[in-house]
Structure formats: structure tokens, C-alpha cells
Amino acid sequence: MSRLLETVAPARMGVGFRWLLASSWTTNLGDGLMMAAGPLLVASQTHDPVLVAGAAVALQLPWLLFGLLAGALADRLDRRRLVMAVDGLRALVLAGLCAVIVTGQVSIWLVLVAMFLLGTAEVFADTTSTTLLPMLVDKADLGIANARIMAGAITVNQLVGPALGAVLFAVGTALPFTVQTVCVALGAVLVSRIGTPRGGVREVVDTHVRQDIAEGVRWLLGSPPVRTLALVIVSFNITWAMPWSVLVLWALERVGIHEAGFGLLTTVSALGGLVGTAMYGRLERTVPLAVLMRTVLACEVVFHLLMALTTTPWTAYPLMFFFGAYAFVWGTLSNAVRQRAVPAEFQGRVGSVYMICVMGGMLLGSLLGGLVAGQWGVGAPWWVAFVGSAVTLALVWRALGQIAHADEAAQADTAGEVTIRD
């Protein structure tokens, strides 16, 4: 058991990281339950497509509404206590949802309100949790630390959680939400064990939150590598979301995958993600970061092209495994590069801008994907994604060398400022 623990979370990374990892895996299990149980609960209350879609919007909209505020608070307050408080509020909302389900007082509007509140709390919890990692782990270990957190998220959030949530919902409507309540509450307890210094990371906070947000945006815009990475993330999320928004239609109508087989596409992708995150440590040690970034993004371009050409399930499934493998390597790598480059006092604000880039890109891409598919067919978004991602990669190819080592550039800038002041 100790050997397994050492493999997953090496002792050199500290006890605090182990507590954070345990909390992340636990809360991700609860979120995985919600991935299946949430839509099932909505469908049990209404078959109105607008209201069903509204549940998904209620979970995603808070990122655009409160993302910047969450980042600013993460840089002002005690991060550990903020995560504990928000997870405690999530547990209370879930407990209230369980109560109305058990008493038979549940309605679609109560469910939508609960989804919005849970989505809002998740914005603050996730934003702040990501700022804890650079406080606990050395810069050299941030890549492997992100890989371990992501591997747990894939396992319990995408593989185990949804299947278990559906089974529990079939046993009792309130059961998956009860288990999620326990998971979220336990996650708060585990975070409380982390030994971070009390108080915020900034010694003096005498500014308004709006000013804090503006400072974070200015810092990002003033750092060419970090700014370019944000633009890359926006662009690649737009091109990724375009075909993904009509993936079910593409699978059913063009590839001939039946309903049960469609769910297997996500499972295969998650399995690829496990392989990618398991290999990440070796990849980072043996492949130069700039080469790794270029290779992974080139894989994205090739993936879009191959999916555009695909017409059979026998090629679609291996390609989805391929996608999962490189996509989670990119997610791990881009997080590590950003966390290494951004100063501790800006981690929350810059991280929240990145999440808005992700969510905004996905929203815009989904809208464009539906329009393109409606005009030229369900295969067309793959072609547009191929061209768009290829053009983006060509434009940023040279800049990826600077992005990969953005932390070195940031250190050089800091050293220059110190020299000038001296």
C-alpha cells in the first residue's frame, strides 16, 4: 500500500499535496454522480427541451458570471478556508435538494435553482483549488502533480461516477445526491488537513475587488507567453467544441453508431486520458516542453482531419482513444506551464481568466458548430475545426517555444525589475 501511495503521490511532493489529491478525487466522484443523476432528475420533472437544456446552462453560466470574481477572492482570502467554506455551502445545497426529493416537494424550478447554486459554488471551489497546488508543490513537480489530479478526475468523474450515479438513481432518486453530499463534505474535511499558512497570499489588501480583477487582466496581457497561451486555448476550444456540439448526430447519422455505442465513445476517450496522464511524467522528462506542446497540438489538427474522413465505428473508437490520450497530456501541460509562470498572488485571477477562455470558447464553438452543421451537414464542423486548428497552430508555432518556458521569462523580468530598483 505504501509503495502504491509513493507511486501516485511521491513523498517529496509533501503531505499537503496528498490531502489535496484525496480531496480532489473525492469531490470529483460526487461530481461524476451528478453527471448522470442530474440530467435524470431533470428528465423526471420535464420533457421540455428548453428546460432540459436550461439545466446544463445553469451549471455552466456561473463561470461567465462569477469567474473573475472567484479569481480575485482566491488572491485576497485564505485559499484553504475559502475552499472549505464553498464546499460546505455545496453540501448544504445538496442536502436541501435531497430533502425536497424525499418529501416529494421537488419541481423543475427548484432543480434549476439548485443546479445554478451548485454551478456557482463549483466556480469558486475549482478556481481556488487550482491556486493551492502551486503553494504545495515545487515548480519542477507541477506537471506530475497536475497529471495525478487529472488521472483521478478521469477515473472517478468520467468512468466510475456517471455509471454509479445512474445505478443509484434507479435504486432511489435521492440516493446519488446523498452520496454526493457526503463526498463534498468529506472533500472539505480533507482540505482542512492541508498545512498552508493562514491568511491570504498578499500581505496587504487595500484595493477594491474590481481593481484586483483589472490588475490580474493587465498582468496577463503584459506577459506575452501567458497571453498567447490564453489565445491558443480560446481558439482550440472553439474548434474543438464545433464538432463536439453535434457529436451525437455525427455518430448516429454519419458513422452508424447506435445509442448504446455513443456512450462508449466517451468511455474510450476517458481510457485514452488515463494512458496519457500515466505517461505524462516520462514525457515531460524525455521530451522538450516546446516539442511536446507542438506535437500535442499537431495531434489535435490531425484528429480533426481523420474524424472528418471517418465513416465507420471501427475507426471512430480508436480515434477517440487517441483524442483522450493527447488531450489530457495537453491539459496537464498547459496547466503546469501557466502555474509555473504566474506569481502566487496572481494565480487565482489569471486562472479564472483561463477558465473563462475555456468556457467562452466552448460556448462560441457550440453555437458555430450547430450553424455549420445545419448549413452543410454534420461532417462539416470537423472540416472547419481542422482548418481552424491548423491555421492557429501555424500562427503560434514559433511562440510555443516561449510559452513552454514562460516561467524563465517571468523570472528574468522579475530579476530585471530588482536590478533597476537597486
C-alpha positions, 0 to 999 in steps of 0.5 A: 500500500505504501509503495502504491501511495509513493507511486501516485503521490511521491513523498517529496511532493509533501503531505499537503499535496496528498490531502489535496489529491484525496480531496480532489478525487473525492469531490470529483466522484460526487461530481461524476454522480451528478453527471448522470443523476442530474440530467435524470432528475431533470428528465423526471420533472420535464420533457421540455427541451428548453428546460432540459437544456436550461439545466446544463446552462445553469451549471455552466453560466456561473463561470461567465458570471462569477469567474473573475470574481472567484479569481480575485477572492482566491488572491485576497482570502485564505485559499484553504478556508475559502475552499472549505467554506464553498464546499460546505455551502455545496453540501448544504445545497445538496442536502436541501435538494435531497430533502425536497426529493424525499418529501416529494416537494421537488419541481423543475424550478427548484432543480434549476435553482439548485443546479445554478447554486451548485454551478456557482459554488463549483466556480469558486471551489475549482478556481481556488483549488487550482491556486493551492497546488502551486503553494504545495508543490515545487515548480519542477513537480507541477506537471506530475502533480497536475497529471495525478489530479487529472488521472483521478478526475478521469477515473472517478468523474468520467468512468466510475461516477456517471455509471454509479450515479445512474445505478443509484438513481434507479435504486432511489432518486435521492440516493446519488445526491446523498452520496454526493453530499457526503463526498463534498463534505468529506472533500472539505474535511480533507482540505482542512488537513492541508498545512498552508499558512493562514491568511491570504497570499498578499500581505496587504489588501487595500484595493477594491475587488474590481481593481484586483480583477483589472490588475490580474487582466493587465498582468496577463496581457503584459506577459506575452507567453501567458497571453498567447497561451490564453489565445491558443486555448480560446481558439482550440476550444472553439474548434474543438467544441464545433464538432463536439456540439453535434457529436451525437448526430455525427455518430448516429447519422454519419458513422452508424453508431447506435445509442448504446455505442455513443456512450462508449465513445466517451468511455474510450476517450476517458481510457485514452486520458488515463494512458496519457496522464500515466505517461505524462511524467516520462514525457515531460522528462524525455521530451522538450516542453516546446516539442511536446506542446507542438506535437500535442497540438499537431495531434489535435489538427490531425484528429480533426482531419481523420474524424472528418474522413471517418465513416465507420465505428471501427475507426471512430473508437480508436480515434477517440482513444487517441483524442483522450490520450493527447488531450489530457497530456495537453491539459496537464501541460498547459496547466503546469506551464501557466502555474509555473509562470504566474506569481502566487498572488496572481494565480487565482485571477489569471486562472479564472481568466483561463477558465473563462477562455475555456468556457467562452470558447466552448460556448462560441464553438457550440453555437458555430458548430450547430450553424455549420452543421445545419448549413452543410451537414454534420461532417462539416464542423470537423472540416472547419475545426481542422482548418481552424486548428491548423491555421492557429497552430501555424500562427503560434508555432514559433511562440510555443517555444516561449510559452513552454518556458514562460516561467524563465521569462517571468523570472528574468523580468522579475530579476530585471525589475530588482536590478533597476530598483537597486 
